[in-house]
Amino acid sequence: MSNAFDVLKSRGFLYQSTNEEALRGLLGSEKVTCYIGFDPTAESLHVGSLVPLMALRHMKRAGHTVILLCGAGTAMVGDPSGKQKMRPMMGLEEIESNSRDILAQLVKVVDTDVDGPPATTLDNADWLRGLNYIEFLRDHGRHMSVNRMLARESAKRRYESDEGLSFLEFNYMCLQAYDFLHLYREHSCVLQMGGQDQWGNICEGIDLIARPELAGGRAHGMTFPLLLSSSGEKFGKTAEGAVWLDAGRTPAFDYYQFWRNCDDNDVVKHLLFFTDLDEEAIRAVATRNPNRSKEILAYECTRLVHGPQSAAEAFRTAVEQYRAADPDGKITMGSDIPLVGGGETAVPTEVLPRSAEPVRVVDLLVRIGMCKSKGEARRLVQQGGVYLDSKRVDDVHMEVPEINRLEGRSLLVAVGKKRRRMVRFEDA
């Protein structure tokens, strides 16, 4: 099993962490419990929330326990991090309604196609709303330094702005710190993760846990970068507004098109962040066919949020619209559903000797163990079930391209929608 820290760092998730060496060693040697909090400030999450959710998928896949914390308690205060002015106050009924909708989205994204026990769902309203304010101040508030908290970036910007920082919002950091302490005590949670604007809040919780009078333990933190497009715009925003995970606010086809229309320079980054596909496969396909990479990105992201049927329908609709707009345009996949799908996260790699002699695809399928015989391989080709680098093989006599067998470029071989191999030809 791979180390989740290495996976997250390699794919670009790591912006900041507590002692990197210690955290990497911990995630590589023990199964830990981690959490991320999501305040129900709207009826739906937007695509920016997929960054932490995909990170939790990697943690869960590595065998760690994942807690999805819904912040119905902290939503009554409002997080000032990254905001120019105070959030509008929300009523209890609205918060509880949003919580139900958002929890369903959280679970769907984190648990779909990932083995292991389902993610644990908690709501901080269960312990925050019952706090005795005087006792909280005496038992926990005395350990929180106002000077230190105001120096945290999450509070500092608002404190120095024209709007200022209200006493209500100032308490948000205290409550989030208490959340971490509570989860450490009750669920042995040792790692909090979140966006880069949450670093100060996370550190405050780590400081509370370290206090001998409270827990005397060691906890860790990790944050993810704020994603910007290649043009410098905030990720997830369009001319029409935010891109939502709820199909009622952003229909599946519009959601698909958001990903399909991303800038060429962002494709690899987005595939690494927002899909589970193998890194080598991502870079191999992106190098050869950027448009195909965008189709894969759009399909995979839509499949995860809206399901495979909606993703397939969005793909077909996009293909038909493209044909109508540009009848001479080349669409390599016709009306087929995009090849990559089903939630597999690692593509096995086969290394073969570099070959100056032609290698037929049917022979290659037998050689790498994807077919038991040449007869079976020929039947699969005739049935349209074999792909090289996401392009269907239509000829049983087709040979592996020279650029792969002579120049050492990796080749993505697929049989059906789920069985895949990366093949690389190297000098013996």
TITIDREN-891625 format. One record per residue (C-alpha): residue number from 1; residue in three letters; chain; x, y, z. Coordinates in nm, 4 decimals, padded with zeros to 6 digits, m for minus. Example, Ala and Ser with C-alpha at 12.3 -4.5 7.8 and 13.67 -1.06 7.14 Angstrom:
2
1, Ala, A, 01.2300, m00.4500, 00.7800
2, Ser, A, 01.3670, m00.1060, 00.7140
This chain:
428
1, Met, A, 00.0000, 00.0000, 00.0000
2, Ser, A, 00.1398, 00.3398, m00.0983
3, Asn, A, 00.2037, 00.6131, 00.1559
4, Ala, A, m00.0872, 00.8599, 00.1384
5, Phe, A, 00.1489, 01.1497, 00.2111
6, Asp, A, 00.3597, 01.0682, m00.0953
7, Val, A, 00.0500, 01.0293, m00.3121
8, Leu, A, m00.0929, 01.3648, m00.2051
9, Lys, A, 00.2383, 01.5444, m00.2447
10, Ser, A, 00.3078, 01.3920, m00.5853
11, Arg, A, m00.0361, 01.4885, m00.7173
12, Gly, A, m00.0020, 01.8490, m00.5966
13, Phe, A, m00.2296, 01.8471, m00.2900
14, Leu, A, 00.0323, 01.9500, m00.0350
15, Tyr, A, 00.0552, 02.3233, 00.0332
16, Gln, A, 00.1620, 02.3239, 00.3976
17, Ser, A, 00.1950, 02.0706, 00.6763
18, Thr, A, 00.3260, 02.0308, 01.0247
19, Asn, A, 00.6568, 01.8434, 01.0523
20, Glu, A, 00.6669, 01.6845, 00.7072
21, Glu, A, 00.9066, 01.4049, 00.7987
22, Ala, A, 00.7048, 01.3052, 01.1055
23, Leu, A, 00.3718, 01.3163, 00.9210
24, Arg, A, 00.5036, 01.1139, 00.6302
25, Gly, A, 00.6441, 00.8549, 00.8709
26, Leu, A, 00.3141, 00.8377, 01.0589
27, Leu, A, 00.1013, 00.7866, 00.7466
28, Gly, A, 00.3436, 00.5256, 00.6193
29, Ser, A, 00.3565, 00.3211, 00.9391
30, Glu, A, 00.0120, 00.3507, 01.1018
31, Lys, A, m00.3530, 00.3666, 01.0117
32, Val, A, m00.4722, 00.7007, 01.1431
33, Thr, A, m00.7976, 00.8933, 01.1662
34, Cys, A, m00.8230, 01.2234, 00.9803
35, Tyr, A, m01.0964, 01.4781, 00.9233
36, Ile, A, m01.2056, 01.7773, 00.7205
37, Gly, A, m01.4890, 02.0090, 00.8174
38, Phe, A, m01.7493, 02.1506, 00.5784
39, Asp, A, m01.9821, 02.4275, 00.6937
40, Pro, A, m02.3340, 02.4040, 00.5422
41, Thr, A, m02.3480, 02.7652, 00.4233
42, Ala, A, m02.5324, 02.6734, 00.1012
43, Glu, A, m02.7654, 02.4002, m00.0278
44, Ser, A, m02.4836, 02.2442, m00.2271
45, Leu, A, m02.1072, 02.2162, m00.2384
46, His, A, m01.9259, 02.3640, m00.5389
47, Val, A, m01.6378, 02.2189, m00.7383
48, Gly, A, m01.3797, 02.3867, m00.5143
49, Ser, A, m01.4859, 02.1432, m00.2410
50, Leu, A, m01.3638, 01.8543, m00.4561
51, Val, A, m01.0010, 01.9286, m00.3659
52, Pro, A, m01.0372, 01.8242, 00.0014
53, Leu, A, m01.2827, 01.5476, m00.0901
54, Met, A, m01.0401, 01.3915, m00.3382
55, Ala, A, m00.7669, 01.4122, m00.0744
56, Leu, A, m00.9914, 01.2155, 00.1609
57, Arg, A, m01.0430, 00.9536, m00.1105
58, His, A, m00.6653, 00.9040, m00.1267
59, Met, A, m00.6480, 00.8783, 00.2528
60, Lys, A, m00.9278, 00.6237, 00.2620
61, Arg, A, m00.7780, 00.4216, m00.0202
62, Ala, A, m00.4526, 00.3998, 00.1779
63, Gly, A, m00.6445, 00.2408, 00.4656
64, His, A, m00.6913, 00.5420, 00.6926
65, Thr, A, m01.0166, 00.6280, 00.8712
66, Val, A, m01.1928, 00.9330, 00.7298
67, Ile, A, m01.4292, 01.1642, 00.9191
68, Leu, A, m01.6601, 01.3974, 00.7280
69, Leu, A, m01.7492, 01.6737, 00.9705
70, Cys, A, m02.0548, 01.8823, 00.8921
71, Gly, A, m02.0260, 02.2185, 01.0683
72, Ala, A, m02.3872, 02.2956, 01.1558
73, Gly, A, m02.2543, 02.4368, 01.4838
74, Thr, A, m01.9771, 02.6558, 01.3417
75, Ala, A, m02.2071, 02.7687, 01.0573
76, Met, A, m02.4037, 02.9611, 01.3209
77, Val, A, m02.0906, 03.1747, 01.3730
78, Gly, A, m01.9402, 03.1980, 01.0255
79, Asp, A, m01.5798, 03.1496, 00.9191
80, Pro, A, m01.4075, 03.4838, 00.8433
81, Ser, A, m01.1215, 03.3120, 00.6561
82, Gly, A, m01.0822, 03.4564, 00.3085
83, Lys, A, m01.3901, 03.6786, 00.3416
84, Gln, A, m01.3929, 04.0554, 00.2986
85, Lys, A, m01.6953, 04.1019, 00.5245
86, Met, A, m01.9100, 03.9081, 00.7687
87, Arg, A, m02.1309, 03.6340, 00.6278
88, Pro, A, m02.5083, 03.6861, 00.6482
89, Met, A, m02.6549, 03.5221, 00.9579
90, Met, A, m02.8290, 03.1929, 00.8869
91, Gly, A, m03.1332, 03.0543, 01.0624
92, Leu, A, m03.1291, 02.7155, 01.2341
93, Glu, A, m03.3819, 02.5631, 00.9942
94, Glu, A, m03.1774, 02.6688, 00.6890
95, Ile, A, m02.8565, 02.5321, 00.8401
96, Glu, A, m03.0143, 02.1953, 00.9190
97, Ser, A, m03.1649, 02.1682, 00.5686
98, Asn, A, m02.8299, 02.2498, 00.4079
99, Ser, A, m02.6575, 01.9978, 00.6360
100, Arg, A, m02.8742, 01.7099, 00.5115
101, Asp, A, m02.8095, 01.7938, 00.1464
102, Ile, A, m02.4361, 01.8493, 00.1871
103, Leu, A, m02.3743, 01.5355, 00.3925
104, Ala, A, m02.5261, 01.3277, 00.1119
105, Gln, A, m02.2874, 01.4901, m00.1371
106, Leu, A, m01.9873, 01.4409, 00.0899
107, Val, A, m02.0538, 01.0701, 00.1373
108, Lys, A, m02.1193, 01.0090, m00.2312
109, Val, A, m01.7952, 01.1680, m00.3471
110, Val, A, m01.5707, 01.0159, m00.0799
111, Asp, A, m01.7115, 00.6620, m00.0757
112, Thr, A, m01.7884, 00.5957, m00.4453
113, Asp, A, m01.5577, 00.3281, m00.5901
114, Val, A, m01.3263, 00.3315, m00.2864
115, Asp, A, m01.2898, 00.0083, m00.0888
116, Gly, A, m01.3084, m00.0049, 00.2881
117, Pro, A, m01.5592, 00.0964, 00.5548
118, Pro, A, m01.7733, 00.3995, 00.4688
119, Ala, A, m01.6582, 00.7400, 00.5869
120, Thr, A, m01.7715, 00.8431, 00.9349
121, Thr, A, m02.0127, 01.1390, 00.9309
122, Leu, A, m02.0386, 01.3728, 01.2302
123, Asp, A, m02.1978, 01.7110, 01.3012
124, Asn, A, m02.0254, 01.9544, 01.5363
125, Ala, A, m02.3648, 02.0934, 01.6412
126, Asp, A, m02.3924, 01.7796, 01.8553
127, Trp, A, m02.1239, 01.9069, 02.0940
128, Leu, A, m02.0956, 02.2810, 02.0235
129, Arg, A, m02.4573, 02.3816, 02.0838
130, Gly, A, m02.4540, 02.2267, 02.4289
131, Leu, A, m02.1379, 02.4008, 02.5498
132, Asn, A, m02.1627, 02.6012, 02.8683
133, Tyr, A, m02.0039, 02.9324, 02.7706
134, Ile, A, m01.8491, 03.0140, 03.1093
135, Glu, A, m01.7071, 02.6650, 03.1486
136, Phe, A, m01.5728, 02.6739, 02.7936
137, Leu, A, m01.3906, 03.0003, 02.8621
138, Arg, A, m01.2428, 02.8737, 03.1882
139, Asp, A, m01.1451, 02.5278, 03.0631
140, His, A, m01.0327, 02.6098, 02.7092
141, Gly, A, m01.0338, 02.9841, 02.6453
142, Arg, A, m00.7524, 03.0427, 02.8928
143, His, A, m00.5227, 02.8351, 02.6707
144, Met, A, m00.5931, 03.0448, 02.3584
145, Ser, A, m00.3726, 03.3505, 02.3085
146, Val, A, m00.5494, 03.6495, 02.1513
147, Asn, A, m00.2147, 03.7810, 02.0270
148, Arg, A, m00.1337, 03.4513, 01.8587
149, Met, A, m00.4808, 03.4138, 01.7085
150, Leu, A, m00.4795, 03.7642, 01.5601
151, Ala, A, m00.1412, 03.6894, 01.4033
152, Arg, A, m00.2917, 03.3921, 01.2180
153, Glu, A, m00.3472, 03.4782, 00.8523
154, Ser, A, m00.7089, 03.3589, 00.8663
155, Ala, A, m00.7937, 03.6355, 01.1168
156, Lys, A, m00.5247, 03.8924, 01.0444
157, Arg, A, m00.6572, 04.0062, 00.7059
158, Arg, A, m01.0056, 04.0694, 00.8386
159, Tyr, A, m00.8745, 04.2359, 01.1529
160, Glu, A, m00.6775, 04.4832, 00.9411
161, Ser, A, m00.9559, 04.5435, 00.6858
162, Asp, A, m01.2049, 04.8307, 00.6829
163, Glu, A, m01.4817, 04.5882, 00.7837
164, Gly, A, m01.2877, 04.4635, 01.0826
165, Leu, A, m01.3371, 04.1359, 01.2672
166, Ser, A, m01.6447, 04.0948, 01.4824
167, Phe, A, m01.6277, 03.9252, 01.8202
168, Leu, A, m01.8689, 03.6628, 01.6845
169, Glu, A, m01.6323, 03.5686, 01.4008
170, Phe, A, m01.3285, 03.5827, 01.6289
171, Asn, A, m01.4825, 03.2912, 01.8170
172, Tyr, A, m01.4832, 03.0763, 01.5035
173, Met, A, m01.1173, 02.9844, 01.5463
174, Cys, A, m01.1844, 02.8865, 01.9074
175, Leu, A, m01.4703, 02.6577, 01.8075
176, Gln, A, m01.2800, 02.4911, 01.5234
177, Ala, A, m00.9881, 02.4324, 01.7602
178, Tyr, A, m01.2302, 02.2753, 02.0060
179, Asp, A, m01.3663, 02.0518, 01.7271
180, Phe, A, m01.0185, 01.9083, 01.6718
181, Leu, A, m00.9704, 01.8533, 02.0444
182, His, A, m01.3089, 01.6817, 02.0693
183, Leu, A, m01.2346, 01.4523, 01.7749
184, Tyr, A, m00.8912, 01.3733, 01.9184
185, Arg, A, m01.0443, 01.2740, 02.2520
186, Glu, A, m01.3512, 01.0890, 02.1244
187, His, A, m01.2322, 00.9429, 01.7936
188, Ser, A, m00.8499, 00.9326, 01.8232
189, Cys, A, m00.8309, 01.1764, 01.5294
190, Val, A, m00.4739, 01.3023, 01.4845
191, Leu, A, m00.4846, 01.4808, 01.1496
192, Gln, A, m00.6934, 01.7761, 01.0331
193, Met, A, m00.6830, 01.8753, 00.6674
194, Gly, A, m00.8244, 02.1753, 00.4837
195, Gly, A, m00.7705, 02.4601, 00.2408
196, Gln, A, m00.4672, 02.6837, 00.2788
197, Asp, A, m00.6790, 02.9549, 00.4443
198, Gln, A, m00.7508, 02.7117, 00.7293
199, Trp, A, m00.3898, 02.6829, 00.8464
200, Gly, A, m00.4316, 02.9145, 01.1448
201, Asn, A, m00.7505, 02.7395, 01.2588
202, Ile, A, m00.5843, 02.3990, 01.2281
203, Cys, A, m00.2753, 02.5085, 01.4229
204, Glu, A, m00.4909, 02.6443, 01.7039
205, Gly, A, m00.6475, 02.3011, 01.7440
206, Ile, A, m00.3056, 02.1345, 01.7433
207, Asp, A, m00.1964, 02.3725, 02.0204
208, Leu, A, m00.5026, 02.2842, 02.2312
209, Ile, A, m00.4411, 01.9112, 02.1927
210, Ala, A, m00.0796, 01.9564, 02.3022
211, Arg, A, m00.1816, 02.1242, 02.6320
212, Pro, A, m00.1121, 01.8767, 02.9174
213, Glu, A, m00.4222, 01.9980, 03.1039
214, Leu, A, m00.6466, 01.9112, 02.8065
215, Ala, A, m00.5002, 01.6125, 02.6199
216, Gly, A, m00.1211, 01.6275, 02.6149
217, Gly, A, m00.1187, 01.4692, 02.2713
218, Arg, A, 00.0454, 01.5219, 01.9365
219, Ala, A, m00.1663, 01.6091, 01.6342
220, His, A, m00.0877, 01.7098, 01.2779
221, Gly, A, m00.2187, 01.9415, 01.0090
222, Met, A, m00.2099, 01.9596, 00.6308
223, Thr, A, m00.3481, 02.2183, 00.3893
224, Phe, A, m00.4182, 02.2203, 00.0159
225, Pro, A, m00.3365, 02.5014, m00.2278
226, Leu, A, m00.5903, 02.7495, m00.3543
227, Leu, A, m00.6397, 02.6482, m00.7153
228, Leu, A, m00.6228, 02.9116, m00.9864
229, Ser, A, m00.6691, 02.8660, m01.3586
230, Ser, A, m00.3797, 02.9323, m01.5959
231, Ser, A, m00.5287, 03.2773, m01.6510
232, Gly, A, m00.5109, 03.3491, m01.2770
233, Glu, A, m00.8852, 03.3233, m01.2107
234, Lys, A, m01.0268, 03.1442, m00.9075
235, Phe, A, m01.1039, 02.7830, m00.9878
236, Gly, A, m01.4705, 02.6861, m01.0159
237, Lys, A, m01.6004, 03.0236, m01.1234
238, Thr, A, m01.7618, 03.0956, m01.4611
239, Ala, A, m01.9319, 03.3960, m01.6141
240, Glu, A, m02.2596, 03.2494, m01.4858
241, Gly, A, m02.1286, 03.2019, m01.1314
242, Ala, A, m02.0134, 02.9036, m00.9263
243, Val, A, m02.0193, 02.5469, m01.0574
244, Trp, A, m02.2233, 02.3384, m00.8115
245, Leu, A, m02.2283, 01.9650, m00.7426
246, Asp, A, m02.6077, 01.9674, m00.7232
247, Ala, A, m02.7629, 01.8874, m01.0634
248, Gly, A, m03.0499, 02.1214, m00.9836
249, Arg, A, m02.8114, 02.4173, m00.9755
250, Thr, A, m02.5555, 02.3016, m01.2334
251, Pro, A, m02.7050, 02.0398, m01.4711
252, Ala, A, m02.4886, 01.7359, m01.5479
253, Phe, A, m02.4266, 01.8479, m01.9070
254, Asp, A, m02.3142, 02.1960, m01.7948
255, Tyr, A, m02.0981, 02.0315, m01.5309
256, Tyr, A, m01.9411, 01.8083, m01.7969
257, Gln, A, m01.8793, 02.1083, m02.0243
258, Phe, A, m01.7104, 02.3022, m01.7430
259, Trp, A, m01.4414, 02.0360, m01.7280
260, Arg, A, m01.4346, 01.9717, m02.1040
261, Asn, A, m01.3657, 02.3403, m02.1740
262, Cys, A, m01.0746, 02.3808, m01.9342
263, Asp, A, m00.7534, 02.5398, m02.0588
264, Asp, A, m00.5030, 02.3037, m02.2227
265, Asn, A, m00.2446, 02.4083, m01.9642
266, Asp, A, m00.4709, 02.2942, m01.6782
267, Val, A, m00.5634, 01.9469, m01.8034
268, Val, A, m00.2874, 01.7454, m01.6362
269, Lys, A, m00.3216, 01.9386, m01.3096
270, His, A, m00.6965, 01.8793, m01.3033
271, Leu, A, m00.6614, 01.5099, m01.3877
272, Leu, A, m00.4186, 01.4709, m01.0982
273, Phe, A, m00.6447, 01.6573, m00.8556
274, Phe, A, m00.9913, 01.5477, m00.9587
275, Thr, A, m00.9586, 01.1888, m01.0818
276, Asp, A, m00.8170, 00.8693, m00.9352
277, Leu, A, m00.6366, 00.7787, m01.2565
278, Asp, A, m00.2761, 00.6644, m01.2456
279, Glu, A, m00.0229, 00.9474, m01.2800
280, Glu, A, 00.1730, 00.7760, m01.5547
281, Ala, A, m00.1428, 00.7085, m01.7546
282, Ile, A, m00.2514, 01.0714, m01.7147
283, Arg, A, 00.0747, 01.2114, m01.8467
284, Ala, A, 00.0950, 00.9572, m02.1288
285, Val, A, m00.2516, 01.0355, m02.2655
286, Ala, A, m00.2151, 01.4118, m02.2126
287, Thr, A, 00.1101, 01.4151, m02.4099
288, Arg, A, m00.0449, 01.2459, m02.7112
289, Asn, A, m00.3953, 01.3841, m02.7202
290, Pro, A, m00.4948, 01.6923, m02.5134
291, Asn, A, m00.8541, 01.6846, m02.6404
292, Arg, A, m00.8897, 01.3211, m02.5453
293, Ser, A, m00.7538, 01.4116, m02.2011
294, Lys, A, m01.0270, 01.6717, m02.1627
295, Glu, A, m01.2921, 01.4128, m02.2502
296, Ile, A, m01.1506, 01.1779, m01.9893
297, Leu, A, m01.1384, 01.4575, m01.7307
298, Ala, A, m01.4961, 01.5666, m01.8003
299, Tyr, A, m01.6299, 01.2121, m01.8013
300, Glu, A, m01.4514, 01.1052, m01.4832
301, Cys, A, m01.5539, 01.4180, m01.2894
302, Thr, A, m01.9154, 01.3902, m01.4043
303, Arg, A, m01.9272, 01.0177, m01.3317
304, Leu, A, m01.8098, 01.0700, m00.9744
305, Val, A, m02.0662, 01.3400, m00.8929
306, His, A, m02.3624, 01.2510, m01.1164
307, Gly, A, m02.3090, 00.8823, m01.1928
308, Pro, A, m02.1937, 00.6909, m01.5033
309, Gln, A, m02.5237, 00.7198, m01.6907
310, Ser, A, m02.5355, 01.0993, m01.6667
311, Ala, A, m02.1668, 01.1169, m01.7603
312, Ala, A, m02.2245, 00.8992, m02.0676
313, Glu, A, m02.5253, 01.1058, m02.1760
314, Ala, A, m02.3297, 01.4289, m02.1336
315, Phe, A, m02.0455, 01.2879, m02.3414
316, Arg, A, m02.2757, 01.1765, m02.6224
317, Thr, A, m02.4588, 01.5092, m02.6236
318, Ala, A, m02.1288, 01.6978, m02.6437
319, Val, A, m02.0125, 01.4791, m02.9322
320, Glu, A, m02.3350, 01.5345, m03.1248
321, Gln, A, m02.3210, 01.9108, m03.0699
322, Tyr, A, m01.9615, 01.9183, m03.1868
323, Arg, A, m02.0524, 01.7281, m03.5020
324, Ala, A, m02.3379, 01.9688, m03.5752
325, Ala, A, m02.1119, 02.2709, m03.5289
326, Asp, A, m01.8191, 02.1215, m03.7213
327, Pro, A, m01.9239, 01.8331, m03.9503
328, Asp, A, m01.5646, 01.7860, m04.0663
329, Gly, A, m01.4270, 01.7719, m03.7137
330, Lys, A, m01.2471, 01.4534, m03.6165
331, Ile, A, m01.4013, 01.2750, m03.3201
332, Thr, A, m01.1919, 00.9685, m03.2498
333, Met, A, m01.4413, 00.8000, m03.0179
334, Gly, A, m01.7611, 00.8570, m03.2162
335, Ser, A, m02.0542, 00.8137, m02.9793
336, Asp, A, m01.8736, 00.5719, m02.7489
337, Ile, A, m01.8591, 00.6280, m02.3760
338, Pro, A, m01.5104, 00.7473, m02.2747
339, Leu, A, m01.2803, 00.4590, m02.2058
340, Val, A, m01.1477, 00.5413, m01.8628
341, Gly, A, m01.3923, 00.4842, m01.5796
342, Gly, A, m01.5051, 00.2538, m01.3033
343, Gly, A, m01.2923, 00.3876, m01.0232
344, Glu, A, m00.9704, 00.1910, m01.0756
345, Thr, A, m00.6806, 00.3854, m00.9361
346, Ala, A, m00.3664, 00.2070, m01.0504
347, Val, A, m00.2775, 00.0832, m01.3999
348, Pro, A, m00.0331, m00.2125, m01.3917
349, Thr, A, 00.2783, m00.1592, m01.6045
350, Glu, A, 00.4383, m00.4229, m01.8282
351, Val, A, 00.7961, m00.3672, m01.9456
352, Leu, A, 00.8938, m00.5460, m02.2704
353, Pro, A, 01.2199, m00.5505, m02.4700
354, Arg, A, 01.2485, m00.2767, m02.7323
355, Ser, A, 01.1579, m00.4305, m03.0693
356, Ala, A, 01.2821, m00.3392, m03.4172
357, Glu, A, 01.0439, m00.5995, m03.5576
358, Pro, A, 00.6712, m00.5225, m03.5906
359, Val, A, 00.4533, m00.6366, m03.3013
360, Arg, A, 00.0892, m00.7118, m03.3747
361, Val, A, m00.1650, m00.5933, m03.1189
362, Val, A, m00.3230, m00.9410, m03.0934
363, Asp, A, 00.0187, m01.0853, m03.0069
364, Leu, A, 00.0767, m00.8084, m02.7514
365, Leu, A, m00.2539, m00.8859, m02.5763
366, Val, A, m00.1471, m01.2463, m02.5241
367, Arg, A, 00.2061, m01.1486, m02.4277
368, Ile, A, 00.0934, m00.9175, m02.1444
369, Gly, A, m00.1717, m01.1604, m02.0207
370, Met, A, m00.4830, m00.9690, m02.1219
371, Cys, A, m00.5949, m01.2551, m02.3474
372, Lys, A, m00.5352, m01.6283, m02.3167
373, Ser, A, m00.4977, m01.6878, m02.6908
374, Lys, A, m00.4623, m01.5078, m03.0217
375, Gly, A, m00.8099, m01.6284, m03.1141
376, Glu, A, m00.9570, m01.4547, m02.8097
377, Ala, A, m00.7579, m01.1395, m02.8915
378, Arg, A, m00.8850, m01.1356, m03.2508
379, Arg, A, m01.2461, m01.1759, m03.1345
380, Leu, A, m01.2082, m00.8835, m02.8932
381, Val, A, m01.0696, m00.6621, m03.1699
382, Gln, A, m01.3526, m00.7618, m03.4050
383, Gln, A, m01.6046, m00.6802, m03.1310
384, Gly, A, m01.4559, m00.3332, m03.0835
385, Gly, A, m01.3334, m00.3982, m02.7313
386, Val, A, m00.9610, m00.3165, m02.7634
387, Tyr, A, m00.8069, 00.0311, m02.7356
388, Leu, A, m00.4566, 00.1745, m02.7686
389, Asp, A, m00.4158, 00.5128, m02.5998
390, Ser, A, m00.7955, 00.5436, m02.5912
391, Lys, A, m00.8310, 00.4832, m02.9689
392, Arg, A, m01.0244, 00.1756, m03.0764
393, Val, A, m00.8355, m00.0968, m03.2646
394, Asp, A, m01.0404, m00.1895, m03.5742
395, Asp, A, m00.7938, m00.4149, m03.7578
396, Val, A, m00.6825, m00.7561, m03.6286
397, His, A, m00.3541, m00.7056, m03.8183
398, Met, A, m00.2775, m00.3694, m03.6589
399, Glu, A, 00.0753, m00.3300, m03.5227
400, Val, A, 00.2036, m00.1415, m03.2195
401, Pro, A, 00.3218, 00.2032, m03.3391
402, Glu, A, 00.6967, 00.2458, m03.3839
403, Ile, A, 00.6955, 00.5452, m03.1486
404, Asn, A, 00.6050, 00.3035, m02.8679
405, Arg, A, 00.8120, m00.0045, m02.9439
406, Leu, A, 01.1224, 00.1823, m03.0676
407, Glu, A, 01.1227, 00.5195, m02.8908
408, Gly, A, 01.0144, 00.3968, m02.5479
409, Arg, A, 00.6895, 00.5907, m02.5079
410, Ser, A, 00.4384, 00.4223, m02.2783
411, Leu, A, 00.1287, 00.2717, m02.4367
412, Leu, A, m00.2087, 00.2503, m02.2608
413, Val, A, m00.3758, m00.0783, m02.3600
414, Ala, A, m00.7357, m00.1414, m02.2623
415, Val, A, m00.9799, m00.4283, m02.3020
416, Gly, A, m01.3354, m00.3175, m02.2308
417, Lys, A, m01.3944, m00.0354, m01.9862
418, Lys, A, m01.1994, m00.1564, m01.6838
419, Arg, A, m00.9038, m00.3808, m01.7803
420, Arg, A, m00.5998, m00.1676, m01.8516
421, Arg, A, m00.2231, m00.2051, m01.8824
422, Met, A, 00.0563, 00.0417, m01.9373
423, Val, A, 00.3163, m00.1106, m02.1732
424, Arg, A, 00.6658, 00.0273, m02.2042
425, Phe, A, 00.9357, m00.1065, m02.4413
426, Glu, A, 01.2907, m00.0737, m02.3067
427, Asp, A, 01.6361, m00.2003, m02.3957
428, Ala, A, 01.6982, m00.5429, m02.2490
